[in-house]
Amino acid sequence: MPIHRLTKGLKPTTTKHEVPLLYHEPHVETGFRHIHQPWSYYACSLFQKHNECMNVWTHLIGVLLTISRVIGFAIEFGVTDPKKWSLYAGLFTMTVMYMCSTFAHCFSNKSELVHYTGFMIDYAGIGLFGFGSVMLHYSYCIKDSMKGGMIDTYAIPIGIFLGWLVTFCNSVSKVRYTRPYPFTRKLWQLIPVASIYTFLILPILHRIYLYFFLNEPDPSIHDHIQQIIWFMFAGFFFGSDIPQRFFPGKFDFLGHSHQIFHICILFVTLNQLDAVYVDLHEMNISPYHATFMGSFGAVLLVLLGNIIIVLGFHMFVRYKILPERRQLHHNGKQH
C-alpha cells in the first residue's frame, strides 16, 4: 500500500497552543498530533511529519536491528545450550525495551490515560533492559578475578531489585509532577537509572582498569569503552534539552535532544552486542548464573514486577489523578 494513502486522511499537525499542557515538550512549538483520535490515526502517523515521528522511528529501527542480531547469534551459537540462555534472555529484554519506547512515543497523544500508561510502559522496558544488561555483563563480560565474588554472586537479585526501582521511580516522576516539570523530576528519573547502570557496568570498569593499569590484553575493550561513551552522551542529551533550549521551535521535527538521546542509546546497544560477541569467542566464560532462574526466569520475574508497578500506577492515574484534574477544570470553568 502506498504511503500517501496511509497519511491522506490524517489531520495536519498543530501547535502547542491547541493541545493540553500534558502533551507539551520544552522548547517544542509545533508538530503536535491531535488528541482523542482513533488508534489507526496514531499508527498511520508513523509516516506523517510530526514532533514524535523520529522518536518512534529511532527505536523502531532498534527493534529491527536487535531482532537481526538475535537471528545472527542463533545461527552461529544455536539456541539449546543453557550457557547461552542469559544471552537470549538479555536480547529479549533489549527488544522489549525498544518496543515499549516505540509504543509510548507512537500513541502518547491518544488520551491522558494512554499518555501516562504508555510512558510508564516505556519506563518498565528501560528497567527490564537494565536488568538484561546486568545479566549479559555478569554472564559473559566478567573477568575471572571478579567472578565468584560477592558482587557477582548477588548480581541477579540486585539487578532484579534495581530493574523494579527504575520502573517505580520513573513512574513516580510521571504522576507526581505536572508541566513545566521541575528539575527534581529529572532526579527521580536519573538516580535509579544511574544506579542500575553503575552496577551493570562494574565488570567493564574492572576490565578497563586491568587493561590500562595492569596491561592485560582485552580484545573487546574498545567496544565496551564505546558503549560507555555513547551512554554518557545519551545522559547529556536527555538531561540538557540541547540544542532546542537555545533555538525554540527550530528542532521540533529533526535534531531534538530526545531524538539524539534515542540514537545514542541505539549505539550503546550496538556496541554492547559487538563487545558481547567478541567476549563469547575470546573469553570462553562459563556463566555463573547458567540456570533458568538465572536467565529467563529472572527476566520473567522483573517483567512481572514491572507489570504490577505499571498497573498500580495506571489505576492511580485513572481513579485519582484524572478525576481530580477534571474536577479542577470544571470548577475553573464555573468561576
C-alpha positions in Angstrom: 0.0 0.0 0.0 1.5 3.4 -1.0 2.5 5.5 2.0 0.5 8.5 0.8 -2.7 6.5 1.1 -2.0 5.9 4.8 -1.5 9.6 5.5 -4.0 11.1 3.2 -6.9 11.3 5.7 -4.7 12.4 8.7 -5.3 15.7 10.2 -2.4 18.2 9.8 -0.4 18.7 12.9 -1.0 21.7 15.2 0.8 24.0 17.6 1.3 23.6 21.3 -1.5 26.1 21.9 -4.0 23.6 20.6 -3.1 20.7 22.8 -3.3 20.4 26.6 -0.3 21.2 28.7 0.3 17.5 29.5 1.5 16.9 25.9 3.9 19.9 25.7 7.6 19.4 25.4 10.2 22.1 26.5 11.1 24.4 23.6 8.9 22.5 21.1 6.4 24.8 19.4 4.8 22.8 16.5 4.2 19.4 15.1 1.7 18.2 17.7 -0.7 15.4 16.8 -4.4 15.8 17.7 -5.7 14.1 20.8 -8.6 11.7 21.2 -8.3 10.3 17.6 -8.7 6.6 16.6 -5.8 4.2 17.3 -5.3 3.9 13.5 -4.6 7.7 13.3 -1.6 7.3 15.5 -0.4 4.1 13.8 -0.6 5.8 10.4 1.2 8.9 11.8 4.4 6.8 11.6 4.5 8.1 8.0 3.5 11.7 8.9 5.8 14.5 9.8 5.3 15.4 13.4 7.4 16.0 16.5 7.3 12.4 17.8 8.0 10.8 14.4 11.8 10.5 14.7 11.4 9.3 18.4 9.3 6.5 17.1 11.4 5.5 14.2 14.8 5.6 16.0 13.6 2.9 18.4 11.5 1.0 15.8 14.8 0.6 13.9 16.3 -0.5 17.2 13.7 -3.3 17.3 14.6 -4.5 13.8 18.3 -4.3 14.4 18.0 -6.3 17.7 15.9 -9.0 16.1 18.5 -9.2 13.3 21.2 -9.7 15.9 19.1 -12.4 17.7 18.9 -14.3 14.4 22.7 -13.9 13.9 23.5 -15.2 17.3 21.0 -18.1 17.0 22.5 -19.2 13.7 26.1 -19.1 15.0 25.7 -20.3 18.5 22.4 -22.3 18.4 19.6 -21.9 20.9 19.7 -25.1 23.0 22.9 -24.5 25.1 22.0 -23.5 28.6 25.1 -21.4 28.7 23.5 -19.1 26.1 20.2 -18.7 27.9 21.5 -15.5 29.5 22.4 -14.2 26.1 19.0 -14.7 24.6 17.2 -13.5 27.7 19.3 -10.3 27.5 18.5 -9.9 23.9 14.8 -10.4 24.7 15.0 -7.5 27.2 16.6 -5.3 24.6 13.9 -6.0 22.1 11.1 -5.4 24.6 12.8 -2.1 25.7 12.7 -0.8 22.1 9.2 -2.0 21.6 7.9 -0.2 24.7 9.6 3.0 23.7 8.1 2.8 20.2 4.6 2.2 21.6 4.9 5.1 24.1 6.0 7.7 21.5 3.7 6.5 18.8 0.5 6.6 20.9 1.3 9.2 23.5 -1.3 11.7 22.2 -4.2 9.2 22.2 -5.5 10.4 25.6 -4.3 11.4 29.0 -4.6 7.9 30.3 -2.8 6.4 27.4 -0.1 9.1 27.7 0.6 8.3 31.3 0.3 4.5 30.9 2.4 4.4 27.7 5.3 6.2 29.2 5.1 4.0 32.3 5.4 1.0 30.0 8.4 2.8 28.5 10.0 3.0 31.9 9.2 -0.7 32.5 11.1 -1.5 29.3 14.1 0.5 30.5 14.1 -1.2 33.9 13.8 -4.6 32.2 16.7 -3.9 29.8 18.8 -2.6 32.7 18.4 -6.0 34.3 19.1 -7.7 30.9 22.4 -5.8 30.7 23.3 -6.8 34.3 22.8 -10.4 33.1 24.8 -10.0 29.9 27.8 -8.4 31.6 27.9 -10.6 34.6 27.5 -13.7 32.5 29.8 -13.1 29.6 31.9 -10.0 30.2 33.3 -10.5 33.7 37.0 -11.4 34.4 38.0 -14.4 36.5 39.5 -12.1 39.1 36.0 -10.6 39.7 34.0 -13.8 39.1 32.6 -15.6 42.1 32.9 -12.6 44.4 30.1 -11.1 46.5 29.0 -8.7 43.8 28.9 -11.4 41.1 27.2 -13.9 43.5 24.3 -11.4 44.1 24.2 -9.8 40.7 20.9 -11.3 39.7 18.9 -10.4 42.8 20.5 -6.9 42.9 19.7 -6.5 39.2 16.1 -7.6 39.8 15.6 -5.0 42.5 17.2 -2.2 40.5 15.1 -3.1 37.5 12.0 -2.7 39.6 13.3 0.5 41.1 13.8 2.1 37.7 10.2 1.5 36.8 8.8 2.6 40.2 10.8 5.8 40.5 10.2 6.9 36.9 6.5 6.2 37.3 6.5 8.4 40.4 8.2 11.1 38.4 5.4 10.9 35.8 2.4 11.1 38.1 3.8 13.4 40.9 4.8 16.4 38.8 3.0 18.5 36.1 4.4 20.5 33.3 6.5 22.6 33.3 8.5 19.8 35.1 10.9 20.9 37.9 14.5 19.6 38.0 13.5 17.3 40.9 11.6 15.2 38.4 14.9 14.6 36.5 16.4 13.3 39.7 13.6 10.8 40.1 14.5 9.6 36.6 18.2 9.8 36.6 19.2 8.5 40.0 17.7 5.0 39.6 18.9 4.7 36.0 22.4 5.8 37.1 22.3 3.2 39.9 21.5 0.3 37.7 24.0 1.5 35.1 26.7 1.8 37.7 26.0 -1.7 38.8 25.8 -3.3 35.4 29.0 -1.6 34.2 31.2 -2.7 37.1 32.6 -5.7 35.3 33.5 -3.4 32.4 35.2 -0.8 34.6 37.2 -3.7 36.2 38.4 -4.7 32.8 39.2 -1.1 31.8 41.4 -1.0 35.0 43.1 -4.2 34.1 43.7 -3.1 30.6 45.1 0.4 31.2 46.9 -0.1 34.6 47.9 -3.8 34.5 48.4 -4.1 30.8 46.1 -7.1 30.5 45.1 -7.8 26.9 41.4 -7.4 26.1 40.1 -7.9 22.6 36.7 -6.3 23.2 37.7 -3.4 25.4 37.3 -0.7 22.7 33.7 -1.8 22.1 33.0 -1.7 25.8 34.6 1.8 26.1 32.5 3.0 23.1 29.3 1.8 24.8 30.2 3.8 27.9 30.9 6.9 25.8 27.6 6.6 24.0 25.8 6.2 27.3 27.4 9.4 28.6 26.3 11.3 25.5 22.8 9.8 26.0 22.7 11.1 29.5 23.9 14.6 28.5 21.2 15.0 25.8 18.5 13.5 27.9 19.1 16.0 30.7 20.2 19.1 28.9 17.4 19.9 26.3 20.2 20.9 23.9 20.0 22.1 21.1 16.3 23.2 21.3 16.9 25.1 24.5 18.8 27.7 22.6 16.6 27.7 19.4 13.0 27.1 20.5 10.8 25.7 17.7 13.8 25.1 15.3 14.2 21.4 16.2 10.6 20.3 16.5 10.8 17.7 13.8 14.5 16.9 13.5 17.5 17.3 15.8 15.6 17.4 19.1 17.6 16.3 22.1 15.3 13.4 22.8 15.9 12.1 19.2 19.7 12.4 19.7 19.2 10.6 23.0 17.5 7.7 21.2 20.2 7.5 18.7 22.9 7.4 21.4 21.0 4.6 23.1 20.9 2.7 19.8 24.7 2.9 19.6 25.0 1.9 23.2 23.2 -1.4 22.5 25.0 -2.0 19.2 28.5 -1.6 20.8 27.3 -3.7 23.7 26.3 -6.5 21.5 29.6 -6.2 19.5 31.5 -6.5 22.7 29.5 -9.4 24.0 30.0 -11.2 20.6 33.8 -10.8 20.9 33.7 -11.9 24.6 31.8 -15.1 23.6 34.5 -16.0 21.3 37.6 -14.8 23.1 37.0 -15.1 26.9 35.4 -18.6 26.9 33.4 -17.7 30.1 31.0 -20.2 31.5 28.2 -18.1 33.0 28.0 -18.4 36.8 24.2 -17.9 36.5 23.6 -20.5 33.7 20.3 -21.7 35.0 16.7 -21.0 34.0 16.1 -18.8 37.1 19.4 -17.0 36.5 18.3 -16.1 33.0 14.7 -16.4 31.6 13.2 -17.0 35.0 14.8 -13.8 36.4 13.7 -11.8 33.3 10.1 -13.0 33.8 10.3 -12.0 37.5 11.4 -8.5 36.6 8.8 -8.4 33.9 6.0 -9.5 36.3 7.1 -7.0 38.9 7.2 -4.2 36.4 3.7 -5.1 35.1 2.4 -4.9 38.6 4.0 -1.5 39.1 2.6 -0.1 35.9 -0.9 -1.5 36.6 -0.8 0.1 40.1 0.2 3.5 38.7 -2.3 3.1 35.9 -5.1 2.6 38.4 -3.8 5.6 40.5 -3.9 7.8 37.4 -7.3 6.5 36.2 -9.2 6.8 39.5 -7.4 9.6 41.4 -5.3 11.9 39.3 -7.5 12.3 36.2 -10.8 12.7 38.1 -9.2 15.4 40.3 -7.9 17.3 37.3 -11.3 17.1 35.6 -12.9 18.5 38.8 -10.4 21.3 39.0 -11.0 22.1 35.3 -14.8 22.0 35.9 -14.5 24.3 38.9 -12.4 26.7 36.9 -15.0 27.0 34.2 -17.7 27.7 36.8 -15.7 30.6 38.1 
